């Protein structure tokens, strides 16, 4: 059963909005890091911005051009969703970087161990985003080959929210 044109367009728009929402969250984390530790090397902050930019450009292009520039999901035109695997993997890598980036700077502070461990754990909670993305990879791999793509996209799109 082919996916309807309306469903395909809504899926495309929702996925792009999800990418922009994640981009905003990642940039806000880096801005927070810059505000918390302004003495940190600027090259490190620019490295984080660069990683986020590479992920965002790749994710937007992968979503936009996986079907030859068409918003319609036609399995014979598309790359079988293989670009989504790379996009989600890059998302996991950037989130892992963001979750552990401040740990060394916090650990060097001259305060009690408890006062250092708590913020490290709080910043490290971002790893949960990585676990959700790994689940998204598994669900995506399971659903990409299903015949009824309209129904198969319900769970992956729900996980994007």
Helices and strands as residue ranges (DSSP letters): H 5-36, H 42-65, H 82-100, H 103-107, H 113-124, H 127-143, H 149-160
